[in-house]
Amino acid sequence: MTYFLNSISLFRILLLLTIASICTQCRPNVSDEQLKAATQMQVDTATVTSFNIERDNSLELANWSVFESGREVICVPPNWKAHLVNQDSGQELVLLPPNSLDSIERVTFSRLIKDNSSLDYPALAQELAKSAFPNFRVVEGDTLKKLVMQKAFAIERNVGLFAHGKTYKGYCLVYVNDSKLYQFRILFGKDRLKDYRGDLFRDIIGNLQIDKKYLVDNDNPLKQVINLR
């Protein structure tokens, strides 16, 4: 199956940044309008296949669904479904567990092209991570880290959340290389994580690929981890 993803030039983000800087000279943060514009996705396709992948400990994860969007790869457990969610700012690719009674649980992916070098991408990435889970109450450990790689950097957030009488664990990764910015968000209920044999977050995150390469590999080693809060 194939899913088409929308895009928009970062010219709109630059324009909003200029307006925001004029109106709020003392405010270093990225504006809400910029956050909305930044979720626009380039035109591309996402196809799904199914095959076995391996955990870090060499245990095989059988028949996982593998979604490819351009040269990016997201792996999730068997029989997950994908669809697009339309938002005011564009579209997100959303991966949902099968037969889930909880519409909140999901993996989402978005991507934008870096087409203007004057934007403050580290600030934008940090604001995207901070605003990744609106309408939730933080109930435990909310950590924010900057991962510095050889050829890229990422902002990583882990947080315990609460909504509608249920507890969740959220994870956000905003990965920035020399040409694009990528955002991955994972949100699962604590019950699902408890019932899973292994570490579901680690299995999904450990198999994410950018440009058909794992996030951290021999060509792009992790050099430094900086605690932002």
C-alpha positions in Angstrom: 0.0 0.0 0.0 1.2 3.6 -0.6 0.6 6.8 1.3 1.3 10.3 -0.1 2.8 12.9 2.2 2.5 16.7 1.7 5.2 19.3 1.9 5.9 23.1 2.0 9.0 25.2 1.6 10.7 26.5 4.7 10.3 30.0 3.2 7.1 30.2 5.3 9.0 29.3 8.4 11.6 32.0 7.7 8.9 34.6 7.1 7.2 33.7 10.4 10.6 33.8 12.2 11.2 37.3 10.8 7.8 38.5 11.9 8.3 36.9 15.4 11.7 38.4 15.8 10.4 41.9 15.0 7.5 41.6 17.5 9.4 39.8 20.3 13.0 40.9 20.2 13.7 39.5 23.7 12.1 36.1 23.1 14.6 33.4 22.1 12.1 30.6 21.6 10.6 29.5 18.3 7.1 30.7 17.8 4.0 28.5 17.8 3.4 29.4 14.1 6.8 28.1 13.3 6.1 24.8 15.1 3.0 24.4 13.0 4.8 25.2 9.7 7.7 22.9 10.6 5.4 19.8 10.6 4.9 20.0 6.8 6.2 17.0 4.9 7.9 16.7 1.5 6.0 14.9 -1.2 7.0 11.3 -1.0 5.5 7.8 -0.5 5.5 5.3 2.3 5.3 1.6 1.5 4.9 -1.3 3.9 6.5 -4.7 3.8 6.9 -7.5 6.4 10.0 -9.4 7.4 12.1 -10.4 10.3 14.5 -8.0 12.0 16.9 -8.4 14.8 17.2 -7.0 18.3 20.4 -5.7 19.7 20.8 -8.9 21.6 20.4 -11.0 18.4 16.9 -12.2 19.2 14.8 -12.1 16.0 11.6 -10.1 15.9 9.4 -12.1 13.5 7.2 -10.6 10.9 7.5 -7.1 12.0 5.8 -4.5 9.7 8.4 -2.3 8.0 7.3 1.1 6.7 9.5 3.0 4.2 9.0 6.7 3.5 11.5 7.6 0.9 14.8 6.5 2.4 13.5 6.4 6.0 12.5 3.2 7.7 10.2 2.6 10.7 9.7 -0.9 12.1 6.7 -1.8 14.3 5.2 -5.1 15.5 3.2 -7.3 13.1 -0.1 -6.2 11.5 0.1 -2.5 12.4 -1.7 -0.1 10.1 -0.7 3.2 8.6 -2.7 6.2 7.7 -2.3 10.0 7.3 -3.6 12.5 9.8 -4.5 15.9 8.3 -3.7 18.8 10.5 -3.8 22.6 10.1 0.0 22.5 9.4 0.0 19.5 7.1 0.0 15.7 7.4 1.7 13.1 9.6 2.2 9.4 8.9 0.6 7.5 11.8 1.2 3.9 12.6 -1.4 2.3 14.9 -1.5 -1.1 16.8 -4.0 -3.6 15.5 -7.4 -3.9 17.2 -6.4 -1.2 19.7 -9.2 0.1 21.9 -7.1 3.2 22.6 -6.8 5.6 19.8 -4.1 7.6 21.6 -1.4 4.9 21.2 0.6 5.4 18.1 3.9 6.0 16.3 4.1 9.2 14.2 6.6 10.4 11.7 7.1 13.7 9.9 9.9 15.3 7.9 10.9 18.7 6.4 13.6 19.9 4.1 16.2 22.4 5.4 16.1 25.0 2.7 17.3 28.0 4.6 20.6 28.2 6.5 19.5 31.2 8.6 17.0 29.2 10.7 18.0 28.2 14.2 17.5 24.4 13.8 18.7 23.5 17.3 16.1 25.8 18.8 13.4 24.6 16.5 14.3 20.9 17.3 14.2 21.6 21.0 10.8 23.3 20.8 9.3 20.5 18.7 10.4 18.0 21.3 9.0 20.1 24.2 5.6 20.5 22.4 5.4 16.9 21.3 2.6 15.8 23.6 0.0 18.5 24.1 -3.1 17.9 26.2 -1.3 15.4 28.5 -0.3 15.9 32.1 3.3 15.0 33.0 3.3 12.6 35.9 6.9 11.3 36.0 10.4 11.8 34.7 10.4 14.3 31.9 14.0 14.3 30.4 15.4 16.2 27.5 18.7 15.4 26.0 20.8 16.6 23.0 22.6 13.7 21.2 25.6 14.9 19.3 26.7 12.6 16.5 29.5 12.8 14.0 27.3 14.0 11.2 24.0 15.1 12.9 22.4 16.0 16.2 19.1 15.0 17.8 16.9 16.1 20.6 15.5 13.2 22.6 12.6 13.4 25.1 11.3 10.7 27.5 8.3 11.4 29.6 5.5 9.7 31.7 2.1 11.1 30.8 -1.5 10.9 32.0 -4.8 11.5 30.2 -8.4 10.2 30.3 -7.7 8.1 33.4 -4.7 6.2 31.9 -1.0 6.5 32.2 1.3 6.5 29.1 4.9 6.7 28.2 6.0 9.1 25.5 9.1 9.3 23.5 10.1 12.0 21.0 13.2 12.2 18.8 13.9 15.2 16.6 16.8 14.3 14.3 18.6 17.0 12.3 21.3 16.3 9.6 22.7 18.6 6.9 19.6 18.5 4.7 16.5 17.5 6.7 14.7 17.5 10.0 12.9 14.4 11.1 10.5 13.9 14.0 9.5 10.6 15.5 6.9 10.4 18.3 5.9 7.2 20.2 3.1 7.0 22.7 2.1 3.8 24.4 0.0 2.9 27.4 1.8 1.4 30.4 -0.3 -1.8 30.0 0.9 -2.4 26.5 4.5 -1.9 27.5 4.0 -4.3 30.5 2.5 -7.0 28.3 5.2 -6.8 25.6 8.0 -9.4 25.8 11.0 -7.2 25.9 11.4 -3.5 25.5 9.0 -2.2 22.9 10.5 1.3 22.8 14.0 0.0 22.4 13.0 -2.4 19.6 11.3 0.4 17.6 13.9 3.1 18.2 16.8 0.7 17.7 15.5 -0.1 14.2 14.8 3.5 13.0 16.7 4.3 9.9 17.5 7.7 8.2 18.7 7.5 4.6 18.6 3.7 5.0 21.1 3.9 7.8 20.6 3.4 11.5 20.6 6.6 13.5 23.9 5.7 15.2 26.4 3.6 13.3 30.1 3.4 12.5 29.9 6.2 10.0 27.9 8.4 12.4 29.0 7.6 15.9 27.5 9.2 19.0 30.1 11.7 20.4 28.3 13.4 23.3 25.1 13.4 25.3 24.0 16.7 26.9 21.3 16.8 29.5 19.1 19.8 28.8 16.8 19.3 31.8 
